Amino acid sequence: MTYEEYLDEVTTLIFEKYNVTEKQAITLVMRAQEAEFFVRHDDDEKLRNVDQAHADAKAIYAAAQAAQPARRK
């Protein structure tokens, strides 16, 4: 898949698997892209596959959750 298709796939997976809005999923992927998370994927086409997209979606979502301040109960 192309680099753009790969980013779309990761975005869709975050939206579908982690109960966030489409806008939130797009924002997470854009932030990851700005942080150069996807540089290797741009350079190496073999990294742009569905299995890797699932792993990357999980990693991006987990990193975003870890960066959020703890909620009060």
PQR file of N, CA, C, O and H, with PARSE charges and radii, in Angstrom:
ATOM      1  N   MET A   1       0.847  -1.178   0.000 -0.4000 1.5000
ATOM      2  CA  MET A   1       0.000   0.000   0.000 -0.0000 2.0000
ATOM      3  C   MET A   1       0.889   1.237   0.000  0.5500 1.7000
ATOM      4  O   MET A   1       2.046   1.183   0.418 -0.5500 1.4000
ATOM      5  N   THR A   2       0.347   2.329  -0.464 -0.4000 1.5000
ATOM      6  CA  THR A   2       1.115   3.573  -0.484 -0.0000 2.0000
ATOM      7  C   THR A   2       1.255   4.109   0.940  0.5500 1.7000
ATOM      8  O   THR A   2       0.576   3.656   1.861 -0.5500 1.4000
ATOM      9  H   THR A   2      -0.593   2.373  -0.804  0.4000 1.0000
ATOM     10  N   TYR A   3       2.137   5.067   1.094 -0.4000 1.5000
ATOM     11  CA  TYR A   3       2.334   5.703   2.398 -0.0000 2.0000
ATOM     12  C   TYR A   3       1.035   6.336   2.885  0.5500 1.7000
ATOM     13  O   TYR A   3       0.669   6.192   4.052 -0.5500 1.4000
ATOM     14  H   TYR A   3       2.688   5.435   0.345  0.4000 1.0000
ATOM     15  N   GLU A   4       0.339   7.036   1.991 -0.4000 1.5000
ATOM     16  CA  GLU A   4      -0.921   7.691   2.357 -0.0000 2.0000
ATOM     17  C   GLU A   4      -1.993   6.672   2.740  0.5500 1.7000
ATOM     18  O   GLU A   4      -2.740   6.880   3.696 -0.5500 1.4000
ATOM     19  H   GLU A   4       0.636   7.152   1.044  0.4000 1.0000
ATOM     20  N   GLU A   5      -2.065   5.571   1.991 -0.4000 1.5000
ATOM     21  CA  GLU A   5      -3.022   4.509   2.327 -0.0000 2.0000
ATOM     22  C   GLU A   5      -2.701   3.910   3.693  0.5500 1.7000
ATOM     23  O   GLU A   5      -3.602   3.577   4.463 -0.5500 1.4000
ATOM     24  H   GLU A   5      -1.458   5.402   1.215  0.4000 1.0000
ATOM     25  N   TYR A   6      -1.417   3.778   3.980 -0.4000 1.5000
ATOM     26  CA  TYR A   6      -1.007   3.234   5.270 -0.0000 2.0000
ATOM     27  C   TYR A   6      -1.447   4.140   6.415  0.5500 1.7000
ATOM     28  O   TYR A   6      -1.974   3.665   7.421 -0.5500 1.4000
ATOM     29  H   TYR A   6      -0.686   4.048   3.354  0.4000 1.0000
ATOM     30  N   LEU A   7      -1.232   5.433   6.262 -0.4000 1.5000
ATOM     31  CA  LEU A   7      -1.670   6.373   7.298 -0.0000 2.0000
ATOM     32  C   LEU A   7      -3.183   6.306   7.476  0.5500 1.7000
ATOM     33  O   LEU A   7      -3.678   6.364   8.602 -0.5500 1.4000
ATOM     34  H   LEU A   7      -0.804   5.819   5.445  0.4000 1.0000
ATOM     35  N   ASP A   8      -3.912   6.185   6.382 -0.4000 1.5000
ATOM     36  CA  ASP A   8      -5.372   6.040   6.455 -0.0000 2.0000
ATOM     37  C   ASP A   8      -5.755   4.772   7.209  0.5500 1.7000
ATOM     38  O   ASP A   8      -6.687   4.785   8.014 -0.5500 1.4000
ATOM     39  H   ASP A   8      -3.510   6.138   5.468  0.4000 1.0000
ATOM     40  N   GLU A   9      -5.046   3.686   6.955 -0.4000 1.5000
ATOM     41  CA  GLU A   9      -5.333   2.415   7.623 -0.0000 2.0000
ATOM     42  C   GLU A   9      -5.098   2.529   9.130  0.5500 1.7000
ATOM     43  O   GLU A   9      -5.928   2.084   9.923 -0.5500 1.4000
ATOM     44  H   GLU A   9      -4.289   3.676   6.301  0.4000 1.0000
ATOM     45  N   VAL A  10      -3.988   3.115   9.520 -0.4000 1.5000
ATOM     46  CA  VAL A  10      -3.689   3.287  10.944 -0.0000 2.0000
ATOM     47  C   VAL A  10      -4.752   4.167  11.597  0.5500 1.7000
ATOM     48  O   VAL A  10      -5.212   3.874  12.701 -0.5500 1.4000
ATOM     49  H   VAL A  10      -3.314   3.476   8.876  0.4000 1.0000
ATOM     50  N   THR A  11      -5.138   5.233  10.922 -0.4000 1.5000
ATOM     51  CA  THR A  11      -6.170   6.135  11.444 -0.0000 2.0000
ATOM     52  C   THR A  11      -7.485   5.397  11.639  0.5500 1.7000
ATOM     53  O   THR A  11      -8.130   5.534  12.679 -0.5500 1.4000
ATOM     54  H   THR A  11      -4.764   5.471  10.025  0.4000 1.0000
ATOM     55  N   THR A  12      -7.883   4.619  10.646 -0.4000 1.5000
ATOM     56  CA  THR A  12      -9.130   3.857  10.723 -0.0000 2.0000
ATOM     57  C   THR A  12      -9.088   2.860  11.871  0.5500 1.7000
ATOM     58  O   THR A  12     -10.072   2.707  12.595 -0.5500 1.4000
ATOM     59  H   THR A  12      -7.359   4.508   9.801  0.4000 1.0000
ATOM     60  N   LEU A  13      -7.973   2.188  12.042 -0.4000 1.5000
ATOM     61  CA  LEU A  13      -7.852   1.212  13.130 -0.0000 2.0000
ATOM     62  C   LEU A  13      -7.961   1.878  14.496  0.5500 1.7000
ATOM     63  O   LEU A  13      -8.614   1.345  15.394 -0.5500 1.4000
ATOM     64  H   LEU A  13      -7.173   2.312  11.454  0.4000 1.0000
ATOM     65  N   ILE A  14      -7.339   3.021  14.660 -0.4000 1.5000
ATOM     66  CA  ILE A  14      -7.446   3.736  15.937 -0.0000 2.0000
ATOM     67  C   ILE A  14      -8.899   4.104  16.197  0.5500 1.7000
ATOM     68  O   ILE A  14      -9.400   3.929  17.308 -0.5500 1.4000
ATOM     69  H   ILE A  14      -6.808   3.454  13.931  0.4000 1.0000
ATOM     70  N   PHE A  15      -9.567   4.609  15.184 -0.4000 1.5000
ATOM     71  CA  PHE A  15     -10.981   4.985  15.300 -0.0000 2.0000
ATOM     72  C   PHE A  15     -11.846   3.776  15.668  0.5500 1.7000
ATOM     73  O   PHE A  15     -12.687   3.862  16.563 -0.5500 1.4000
ATOM     74  H   PHE A  15      -9.161   4.751  14.282  0.4000 1.0000
ATOM     75  N   GLU A  16     -11.643   2.664  14.985 -0.4000 1.5000
ATOM     76  CA  GLU A  16     -12.495   1.488  15.184 -0.0000 2.0000
ATOM     77  C   GLU A  16     -12.191   0.725  16.470  0.5500 1.7000
ATOM     78  O   GLU A  16     -13.108   0.205  17.104 -0.5500 1.4000
ATOM     79  H   GLU A  16     -10.960   2.594  14.257  0.4000 1.0000
ATOM     80  N   LYS A  17     -10.936   0.649  16.861 -0.4000 1.5000
ATOM     81  CA  LYS A  17     -10.549  -0.204  17.985 -0.0000 2.0000
ATOM     82  C   LYS A  17     -10.549   0.496  19.342  0.5500 1.7000
ATOM     83  O   LYS A  17     -10.699  -0.157  20.374 -0.5500 1.4000
ATOM     84  H   LYS A  17     -10.190   1.071  16.345  0.4000 1.0000
ATOM     85  N   TYR A  18     -10.383   1.816  19.348 -0.4000 1.5000
ATOM     86  CA  TYR A  18     -10.144   2.491  20.621 -0.0000 2.0000
ATOM     87  C   TYR A  18     -11.204   3.518  20.992  0.5500 1.7000
ATOM     88  O   TYR A  18     -10.974   4.364  21.857 -0.5500 1.4000
ATOM     89  H   TYR A  18     -10.261   2.346  18.510  0.4000 1.0000
ATOM     90  N   ASN A  19     -12.349   3.450  20.353 -0.4000 1.5000
ATOM     91  CA  ASN A  19     -13.497   4.273  20.743 -0.0000 2.0000
ATOM     92  C   ASN A  19     -13.159   5.765  20.842  0.5500 1.7000
ATOM     93  O   ASN A  19     -13.493   6.430  21.822 -0.5500 1.4000
ATOM     94  H   ASN A  19     -12.536   2.763  19.651  0.4000 1.0000
ATOM     95  N   VAL A  20     -12.498   6.264  19.816 -0.4000 1.5000
ATOM     96  CA  VAL A  20     -12.238   7.699  19.707 -0.0000 2.0000
ATOM     97  C   VAL A  20     -12.950   8.205  18.459  0.5500 1.7000
ATOM     98  O   VAL A  20     -13.321   7.419  17.587 -0.5500 1.4000
ATOM     99  H   VAL A  20     -12.226   5.724  19.019  0.4000 1.0000
ATOM    100  N   THR A  21     -13.137   9.507  18.375 -0.4000 1.5000
ATOM    101  CA  THR A  21     -13.771  10.071  17.185 -0.0000 2.0000
ATOM    102  C   THR A  21     -12.787  10.020  16.013  0.5500 1.7000
ATOM    103  O   THR A  21     -11.581   9.852  16.197 -0.5500 1.4000
ATOM    104  H   THR A  21     -12.835  10.145  19.083  0.4000 1.0000
ATOM    105  N   GLU A  22     -13.333  10.169  14.810 -0.4000 1.5000
ATOM    106  CA  GLU A  22     -12.462  10.210  13.635 -0.0000 2.0000
ATOM    107  C   GLU A  22     -11.471  11.366  13.747  0.5500 1.7000
ATOM    108  O   GLU A  22     -10.295  11.223  13.414 -0.5500 1.4000
ATOM    109  H   GLU A  22     -14.313  10.305  14.660  0.4000 1.0000
ATOM    110  N   LYS A  23     -11.954  12.496  14.215 -0.4000 1.5000
ATOM    111  CA  LYS A  23     -11.087  13.667  14.359 -0.0000 2.0000
ATOM    112  C   LYS A  23      -9.948  13.379  15.334  0.5500 1.7000
ATOM    113  O   LYS A  23      -8.804  13.757  15.081 -0.5500 1.4000
ATOM    114  H   LYS A  23     -12.910  12.612  14.486  0.4000 1.0000
ATOM    115  N   GLN A  24     -10.256  12.711  16.449 -0.4000 1.5000
ATOM    116  CA  GLN A  24      -9.216  12.372  17.426 -0.0000 2.0000
ATOM    117  C   GLN A  24      -8.204  11.397  16.823  0.5500 1.7000
ATOM    118  O   GLN A  24      -7.001  11.533  17.042 -0.5500 1.4000
ATOM    119  H   GLN A  24     -11.185  12.404  16.655  0.4000 1.0000
ATOM    120  N   ALA A  25      -8.691  10.419  16.068 -0.4000 1.5000
ATOM    121  CA  ALA A  25      -7.792   9.453  15.431 -0.0000 2.0000
ATOM    122  C   ALA A  25      -6.867  10.150  14.438  0.5500 1.7000
ATOM    123  O   ALA A  25      -5.670   9.868  14.388 -0.5500 1.4000
ATOM    124  H   ALA A  25      -9.669  10.308  15.890  0.4000 1.0000
ATOM    125  N   ILE A  26      -7.429  11.059  13.652 -0.4000 1.5000
ATOM    126  CA  ILE A  26      -6.622  11.818  12.692 -0.0000 2.0000
ATOM    127  C   ILE A  26      -5.564  12.636  13.427  0.5500 1.7000
ATOM    128  O   ILE A  26      -4.408  12.687  13.008 -0.5500 1.4000
ATOM    129  H   ILE A  26      -8.402  11.288  13.693  0.4000 1.0000
ATOM    130  N   THR A  27      -5.961  13.266  14.511 -0.4000 1.5000
ATOM    131  CA  THR A  27      -5.024  14.077  15.292 -0.0000 2.0000
ATOM    132  C   THR A  27      -3.887  13.225  15.845  0.5500 1.7000
ATOM    133  O   THR A  27      -2.729  13.641  15.811 -0.5500 1.4000
ATOM    134  H   THR A  27      -6.901  13.224  14.852  0.4000 1.0000
ATOM    135  N   LEU A  28      -4.207  12.040  16.352 -0.4000 1.5000
ATOM    136  CA  LEU A  28      -3.166  11.155  16.884 -0.0000 2.0000
ATOM    137  C   LEU A  28      -2.165  10.773  15.800  0.5500 1.7000
ATOM    138  O   LEU A  28      -0.956  10.784  16.031 -0.5500 1.4000
ATOM    139  H   LEU A  28      -5.148  11.702  16.380  0.4000 1.0000
ATOM    140  N   VAL A  29      -2.670  10.436  14.619 -0.4000 1.5000
ATOM    141  CA  VAL A  29      -1.782  10.034  13.524 -0.0000 2.0000
ATOM    142  C   VAL A  29      -0.963  11.234  13.036  0.5500 1.7000
ATOM    143  O   VAL A  29       0.223  11.095  12.735 -0.5500 1.4000
ATOM    144  H   VAL A  29      -3.652  10.427  14.431  0.4000 1.0000
ATOM    145  N   MET A  30      -1.582  12.387  12.959 -0.4000 1.5000
ATOM    146  CA  MET A  30      -0.839  13.585  12.536 -0.0000 2.0000
ATOM    147  C   MET A  30       0.274  13.919  13.527  0.5500 1.7000
ATOM    148  O   MET A  30       1.376  14.292  13.125 -0.5500 1.4000
ATOM    149  H   MET A  30      -2.545  12.500  13.203  0.4000 1.0000
ATOM    150  N   ARG A  31      -0.011  13.786  14.807 -0.4000 1.5000
ATOM    151  CA  ARG A  31       1.024  14.049  15.829 -0.0000 2.0000
ATOM    152  C   ARG A  31       2.156  13.028  15.737  0.5500 1.7000
ATOM    153  O   ARG A  31       3.329  13.375  15.879 -0.5500 1.4000
ATOM    154  H   ARG A  31      -0.907  13.483  15.134  0.4000 1.0000
ATOM    155  N   ALA A  32       1.798  11.777  15.501 -0.4000 1.5000
ATOM    156  CA  ALA A  32       2.824  10.744  15.339 -0.0000 2.0000
ATOM    157  C   ALA A  32       3.679  11.031  14.105  0.5500 1.7000
ATOM    158  O   ALA A  32       4.896  10.849  14.119 -0.5500 1.4000
ATOM    159  H   ALA A  32       0.846  11.495  15.386  0.4000 1.0000
ATOM    160  N   GLN A  33       3.028  11.477  13.053 -0.4000 1.5000
ATOM    161  CA  GLN A  33       3.756  11.816  11.835 -0.0000 2.0000
ATOM    162  C   GLN A  33       4.699  12.997  12.085  0.5500 1.7000
ATOM    163  O   GLN A  33       5.844  12.983  11.634 -0.5500 1.4000
ATOM    164  H   GLN A  33       2.039  11.625  13.041  0.4000 1.0000
ATOM    165  N   GLU A  34       4.227  14.004  12.792 -0.4000 1.5000
ATOM    166  CA  GLU A  34       5.068  15.163  13.122 -0.0000 2.0000
ATOM    167  C   GLU A  34       6.258  14.763  13.990  0.5500 1.7000
ATOM    168  O   GLU A  34       7.325  15.372  13.910 -0.5500 1.4000
ATOM    169  H   GLU A  34       3.296  14.015  13.159  0.4000 1.0000
ATOM    170  N   ALA A  35       6.069  13.740  14.817 -0.4000 1.5000
ATOM    171  CA  ALA A  35       7.144  13.242  15.680 -0.0000 2.0000
ATOM    172  C   ALA A  35       8.041  12.240  14.944  0.5500 1.7000
ATOM    173  O   ALA A  35       8.907  11.608  15.550 -0.5500 1.4000
ATOM    174  H   ALA A  35       5.202  13.246  14.882  0.4000 1.0000
ATOM    175  N   GLU A  36       7.826  12.104  13.643 -0.4000 1.5000
ATOM    176  CA  GLU A  36       8.610  11.238  12.760 -0.0000 2.0000
ATOM    177  C   GLU A  36       8.462   9.749  13.068  0.5500 1.7000
ATOM    178  O   GLU A  36       9.371   8.961  12.805 -0.5500 1.4000
ATOM    179  H   GLU A  36       7.122  12.617  13.151  0.4000 1.0000
ATOM    180  N   PHE A  37       7.314   9.369  13.624 -0.4000 1.5000
ATOM    181  CA  PHE A  37       7.031   7.962  13.908 -0.0000 2.0000
ATOM    182  C   PHE A  37       7.031   7.130  12.625  0.5500 1.7000
ATOM    183  O   PHE A  37       7.428   5.965  12.644 -0.5500 1.4000
ATOM    184  H   PHE A  37       6.576  10.008  13.838  0.4000 1.0000
ATOM    185  N   PHE A  38       6.592   7.714  11.521 -0.4000 1.5000
ATOM    186  CA  PHE A  38       6.398   6.968  10.277 -0.0000 2.0000
ATOM    187  C   PHE A  38       7.548   7.096   9.280  0.5500 1.7000
ATOM    188  O   PHE A  38       7.400   6.667   8.135 -0.5500 1.4000
ATOM    189  H   PHE A  38       6.269   8.660  11.506  0.4000 1.0000
ATOM    190  N   VAL A  39       8.673   7.663   9.667 -0.4000 1.5000
ATOM    191  CA  VAL A  39       9.777   7.855   8.724 -0.0000 2.0000
ATOM    192  C   VAL A  39      10.219   6.525   8.122  0.5500 1.7000
ATOM    193  O   VAL A  39      10.414   6.424   6.911 -0.5500 1.4000
ATOM    194  H   VAL A  39       8.792   8.011  10.597  0.4000 1.0000
ATOM    195  N   ARG A  40      10.374   5.518   8.951 -0.4000 1.5000
ATOM    196  CA  ARG A  40      10.797   4.201   8.445 -0.0000 2.0000
ATOM    197  C   ARG A  40       9.785   3.630   7.465  0.5500 1.7000
ATOM    198  O   ARG A  40      10.160   2.965   6.499 -0.5500 1.4000
ATOM    199  H   ARG A  40      10.215   5.600   9.935  0.4000 1.0000
ATOM    200  N   HIS A  41       8.502   3.888   7.709 -0.4000 1.5000
ATOM    201  CA  HIS A  41       7.458   3.367   6.832 -0.0000 2.0000
ATOM    202  C   HIS A  41       7.518   4.025   5.454  0.5500 1.7000
ATOM    203  O   HIS A  41       7.218   3.397   4.439 -0.5500 1.4000
ATOM    204  H   HIS A  41       8.198   4.428   8.493  0.4000 1.0000
ATOM    205  N   ASP A  42       7.907   5.289   5.435 -0.4000 1.5000
ATOM    206  CA  ASP A  42       8.034   6.011   4.169 -0.0000 2.0000
ATOM    207  C   ASP A  42       9.198   5.448   3.366  0.5500 1.7000
ATOM    208  O   ASP A  42       9.130   5.352   2.141 -0.5500 1.4000
ATOM    209  H   ASP A  42       8.151   5.800   6.259  0.4000 1.0000
ATOM    210  N   ASP A  43      10.264   5.078   4.063 -0.4000 1.5000
ATOM    211  CA  ASP A  43      11.468   4.569   3.413 -0.0000 2.0000
ATOM    212  C   ASP A  43      11.372   3.092   3.038  0.5500 1.7000
ATOM    213  O   ASP A  43      11.970   2.671   2.048 -0.5500 1.4000
ATOM    214  H   ASP A  43      10.320   5.157   5.059  0.4000 1.0000
ATOM    215  N   ASP A  44      10.638   2.307   3.803 -0.4000 1.5000
ATOM    216  CA  ASP A  44      10.587   0.852   3.614 -0.0000 2.0000
ATOM    217  C   ASP A  44       9.154   0.395   3.378  0.5500 1.7000
ATOM    218  O   ASP A  44       8.357   0.303   4.312 -0.5500 1.4000
ATOM    219  H   ASP A  44      10.152   2.649   4.608  0.4000 1.0000
ATOM    220  N   GLU A  45       8.842   0.115   2.138 -0.4000 1.5000
ATOM    221  CA  GLU A  45       7.482  -0.280   1.750 -0.0000 2.0000
ATOM    222  C   GLU A  45       7.011  -1.545   2.478  0.5500 1.7000
ATOM    223  O   GLU A  45       5.812  -1.716   2.696 -0.5500 1.4000
ATOM    224  H   GLU A  45       9.490   0.190   1.379  0.4000 1.0000
ATOM    225  N   LYS A  46       7.932  -2.422   2.853 -0.4000 1.5000
ATOM    226  CA  LYS A  46       7.550  -3.661   3.537 -0.0000 2.0000
ATOM    227  C   LYS A  46       6.897  -3.404   4.894  0.5500 1.7000
ATOM    228  O   LYS A  46       6.187  -4.266   5.413 -0.5500 1.4000
ATOM    229  H   LYS A  46       8.906  -2.282   2.676  0.4000 1.0000
ATOM    230  N   LEU A  47       7.129  -2.235   5.466 -0.4000 1.5000
ATOM    231  CA  LEU A  47       6.521  -1.893   6.756 -0.0000 2.0000
ATOM    232  C   LEU A  47       5.079  -1.420   6.612  0.5500 1.7000
ATOM    233  O   LEU A  47       4.380  -1.254   7.612 -0.5500 1.4000
ATOM    234  H   LEU A  47       7.706  -1.535   5.045  0.4000 1.0000
ATOM    235  N   ARG A  48       4.635  -1.207   5.397 -0.4000 1.5000
ATOM    236  CA  ARG A  48       3.276  -0.708   5.169 -0.0000 2.0000
ATOM    237  C   ARG A  48       2.349  -1.877   4.850  0.5500 1.7000
ATOM    238  O   ARG A  48       2.009  -2.117   3.692 -0.5500 1.4000
ATOM    239  H   ARG A  48       5.203  -1.342   4.585  0.4000 1.0000
ATOM    240  N   ASN A  49       1.946  -2.601   5.898 -0.4000 1.5000
ATOM    241  CA  ASN A  49       1.039  -3.734   5.745 -0.0000 2.0000
ATOM    242  C   ASN A  49       0.038  -3.727   6.898  0.5500 1.7000
ATOM    243  O   ASN A  49       0.206  -2.991   7.871 -0.5500 1.4000
ATOM    244  H   ASN A  49       2.222  -2.406   6.838  0.4000 1.0000
ATOM    245  N   VAL A  50      -0.988  -4.539   6.784 -0.4000 1.5000
ATOM    246  CA  VAL A  50      -2.080  -4.522   7.759 -0.0000 2.0000
ATOM    247  C   VAL A  50      -1.605  -4.929   9.153  0.5500 1.7000
ATOM    248  O   VAL A  50      -2.003  -4.316  10.144 -0.5500 1.4000
ATOM    249  H   VAL A  50      -1.125  -5.137   5.994  0.4000 1.0000
ATOM    250  N   ASP A  51      -0.769  -5.943   9.239 -0.4000 1.5000
ATOM    251  CA  ASP A  51      -0.285  -6.370  10.560 -0.0000 2.0000
ATOM    252  C   ASP A  51       0.498  -5.252  11.246  0.5500 1.7000
ATOM    253  O   ASP A  51       0.322  -5.007  12.439 -0.5500 1.4000
ATOM    254  H   ASP A  51      -0.445  -6.441   8.435  0.4000 1.0000
ATOM    255  N   GLN A  52       1.355  -4.583  10.494 -0.4000 1.5000
ATOM    256  CA  GLN A  52       2.123  -3.474  11.058 -0.0000 2.0000
ATOM    257  C   GLN A  52       1.203  -2.320  11.429  0.5500 1.7000
ATOM    258  O   GLN A  52       1.434  -1.635  12.425 -0.5500 1.4000
ATOM    259  H   GLN A  52       1.498  -4.782   9.524  0.4000 1.0000
ATOM    260  N   ALA A  53       0.160  -2.103  10.631 -0.4000 1.5000
ATOM    261  CA  ALA A  53      -0.805  -1.030  10.928 -0.0000 2.0000
ATOM    262  C   ALA A  53      -1.480  -1.273  12.276  0.5500 1.7000
ATOM    263  O   ALA A  53      -1.678  -0.337  13.050 -0.5500 1.4000
ATOM    264  H   ALA A  53      -0.027  -2.659   9.821  0.4000 1.0000
ATOM    265  N   HIS A  54      -1.833  -2.526  12.558 -0.4000 1.5000
ATOM    266  CA  HIS A  54      -2.438  -2.850  13.857 -0.0000 2.0000
ATOM    267  C   HIS A  54      -1.455  -2.556  14.992  0.5500 1.7000
ATOM    268  O   HIS A  54      -1.834  -1.974  16.009 -0.5500 1.4000
ATOM    269  H   HIS A  54      -1.672  -3.287  11.929  0.4000 1.0000
ATOM    270  N   ALA A  55      -0.204  -2.955  14.818 -0.4000 1.5000
ATOM    271  CA  ALA A  55       0.811  -2.715  15.849 -0.0000 2.0000
ATOM    272  C   ALA A  55       1.053  -1.219  16.042  0.5500 1.7000
ATOM    273  O   ALA A  55       1.189  -0.748  17.171 -0.5500 1.4000
ATOM    274  H   ALA A  55       0.103  -3.428  13.992  0.4000 1.0000
ATOM    275  N   ASP A  56       1.107  -0.485  14.950 -0.4000 1.5000
ATOM    276  CA  ASP A  56       1.350   0.954  15.051 -0.0000 2.0000
ATOM    277  C   ASP A  56       0.160   1.679  15.660  0.5500 1.7000
ATOM    278  O   ASP A  56       0.340   2.604  16.451 -0.5500 1.4000
ATOM    279  H   ASP A  56       0.997  -0.868  14.033  0.4000 1.0000
ATOM    280  N   ALA A  57      -1.045   1.274  15.305 -0.4000 1.5000
ATOM    281  CA  ALA A  57      -2.241   1.890  15.895 -0.0000 2.0000
ATOM    282  C   ALA A  57      -2.222   1.701  17.410  0.5500 1.7000
ATOM    283  O   ALA A  57      -2.505   2.632  18.164 -0.5500 1.4000
ATOM    284  H   ALA A  57      -1.192   0.523  14.662  0.4000 1.0000
ATOM    285  N   LYS A  58      -1.887   0.496  17.844 -0.4000 1.5000
ATOM    286  CA  LYS A  58      -1.818   0.206  19.276 -0.0000 2.0000
ATOM    287  C   LYS A  58      -0.744   1.055  19.955  0.5500 1.7000
ATOM    288  O   LYS A  58      -0.975   1.611  21.029 -0.5500 1.4000
ATOM    289  H   LYS A  58      -1.657  -0.260  17.232  0.4000 1.0000
ATOM    290  N   ALA A  59       0.419   1.152  19.336 -0.4000 1.5000
ATOM    291  CA  ALA A  59       1.522   1.922  19.915 -0.0000 2.0000
ATOM    292  C   ALA A  59       1.195   3.412  19.994  0.5500 1.7000
ATOM    293  O   ALA A  59       1.493   4.066  20.994 -0.5500 1.4000
ATOM    294  H   ALA A  59       0.607   0.699  18.464  0.4000 1.0000
ATOM    295  N   ILE A  60       0.589   3.940  18.951 -0.4000 1.5000
ATOM    296  CA  ILE A  60       0.244   5.366  18.926 -0.0000 2.0000
ATOM    297  C   ILE A  60      -0.817   5.672  19.970  0.5500 1.7000
ATOM    298  O   ILE A  60      -0.717   6.666  20.689 -0.5500 1.4000
ATOM    299  H   ILE A  60       0.347   3.409  18.139  0.4000 1.0000
ATOM    300  N   TYR A  61      -1.834   4.822  20.056 -0.4000 1.5000
ATOM    301  CA  TYR A  61      -2.889   5.042  21.046 -0.0000 2.0000
ATOM    302  C   TYR A  61      -2.325   4.921  22.468  0.5500 1.7000
ATOM    303  O   TYR A  61      -2.639   5.739  23.332 -0.5500 1.4000
ATOM    304  H   TYR A  61      -1.915   4.015  19.472  0.4000 1.0000
ATOM    305  N   ALA A  62      -1.499   3.906  22.705 -0.4000 1.5000
ATOM    306  CA  ALA A  62      -0.915   3.710  24.038 -0.0000 2.0000
ATOM    307  C   ALA A  62      -0.042   4.904  24.431  0.5500 1.7000
ATOM    308  O   ALA A  62      -0.079   5.348  25.578 -0.5500 1.4000
ATOM    309  H   ALA A  62      -1.244   3.241  22.003  0.4000 1.0000
ATOM    310  N   ALA A  63       0.730   5.415  23.499 -0.4000 1.5000
ATOM    311  CA  ALA A  63       1.580   6.573  23.788 -0.0000 2.0000
ATOM    312  C   ALA A  63       0.734   7.797  24.120  0.5500 1.7000
ATOM    313  O   ALA A  63       1.079   8.574  25.011 -0.5500 1.4000
ATOM    314  H   ALA A  63       0.761   5.054  22.566  0.4000 1.0000
ATOM    315  N   ALA A  64      -0.360   7.963  23.411 -0.4000 1.5000
ATOM    316  CA  ALA A  64      -1.250   9.103  23.675 -0.0000 2.0000
ATOM    317  C   ALA A  64      -1.880   8.979  25.058  0.5500 1.7000
ATOM    318  O   ALA A  64      -2.015   9.972  25.773 -0.5500 1.4000
ATOM    319  H   ALA A  64      -0.640   7.332  22.688  0.4000 1.0000
ATOM    320  N   GLN A  65      -2.263   7.771  25.432 -0.4000 1.5000
ATOM    321  CA  GLN A  65      -2.861   7.556  26.751 -0.0000 2.0000
ATOM    322  C   GLN A  65      -1.842   7.793  27.856  0.5500 1.7000
ATOM    323  O   GLN A  65      -2.173   8.362  28.897 -0.5500 1.4000
ATOM    324  H   GLN A  65      -2.154   6.964  24.851  0.4000 1.0000
ATOM    325  N   ALA A  66      -0.619   7.366  27.638 -0.4000 1.5000
ATOM    326  CA  ALA A  66       0.435   7.546  28.640 -0.0000 2.0000
ATOM    327  C   ALA A  66       0.783   9.021  28.824  0.5500 1.7000
ATOM    328  O   ALA A  66       1.216   9.431  29.901 -0.5500 1.4000
ATOM    329  H   ALA A  66      -0.350   6.905  26.793  0.4000 1.0000
ATOM    330  N   ALA A  67       0.595   9.808  27.782 -0.4000 1.5000
ATOM    331  CA  ALA A  67       0.926  11.232  27.841 -0.0000 2.0000
ATOM    332  C   ALA A  67      -0.155  12.061  28.525  0.5500 1.7000
ATOM    333  O   ALA A  67       0.085  13.210  28.898 -0.5500 1.4000
ATOM    334  H   ALA A  67       0.243   9.475  26.907  0.4000 1.0000
ATOM    335  N   GLN A  68      -1.349  11.482  28.691 -0.4000 1.5000
ATOM    336  CA  GLN A  68      -2.447  12.214  29.326 -0.0000 2.0000
ATOM    337  C   GLN A  68      -2.274  12.210  30.840  0.5500 1.7000
ATOM    338  O   GLN A  68      -1.841  11.211  31.414 -0.5500 1.4000
ATOM    339  H   GLN A  68      -1.544  10.549  28.387  0.4000 1.0000
ATOM    340  N   PRO A  69      -2.611  13.321  31.486 -0.5600 1.5000
ATOM    341  CA  PRO A  69      -2.562  13.338  32.952  0.2800 2.0000
ATOM    342  C   PRO A  69      -3.604  12.384  33.535  0.5500 1.7000
ATOM    343  O   PRO A  69      -4.650  12.147  32.931 -0.5500 1.4000
ATOM    344  N   ALA A  70      -3.311  11.855  34.687 -0.4000 1.5000
ATOM    345  CA  ALA A  70      -4.242  10.929  35.343 -0.0000 2.0000
ATOM    346  C   ALA A  70      -5.543  11.648  35.680  0.5500 1.7000
ATOM    347  O   ALA A  70      -5.541  12.811  36.084 -0.5500 1.4000
ATOM    348  H   ALA A  70      -2.461  12.048  35.177  0.4000 1.0000
ATOM    349  N   ARG A  71      -6.640  10.942  35.509 -0.4000 1.5000
ATOM    350  CA  ARG A  71      -7.956  11.510  35.831 -0.0000 2.0000
ATOM    351  C   ARG A  71      -8.271  11.289  37.301  0.5500 1.7000
ATOM    352  O   ARG A  71      -7.914  10.265  37.884 -0.5500 1.4000
ATOM    353  H   ARG A  71      -6.641   9.997  35.181  0.4000 1.0000
ATOM    354  N   ARG A  72      -8.943  12.264  37.886 -0.4000 1.5000
ATOM    355  CA  ARG A  72      -9.391  12.116  39.273 -0.0000 2.0000
ATOM    356  C   ARG A  72     -10.630  11.252  39.311  0.5500 1.7000
ATOM    357  O   ARG A  72     -11.448  11.267  38.392 -0.5500 1.4000
ATOM    358  H   ARG A  72      -9.233  13.096  37.413  0.4000 1.0000
ATOM    359  N   LYS A  73     -10.756  10.497  40.390 -0.4000 1.5000
ATOM    360  CA  LYS A  73     -11.935   9.637  40.547 -0.0000 2.0000
ATOM    361  C   LYS A  73     -12.935  10.272  41.458  0.5500 1.7000
ATOM    362  O   LYS A  73     -13.993   9.696  41.710 -0.5500 1.4000
ATOM    363  H   LYS A  73     -10.092  10.485  41.138  0.4000 1.0000
TER
END
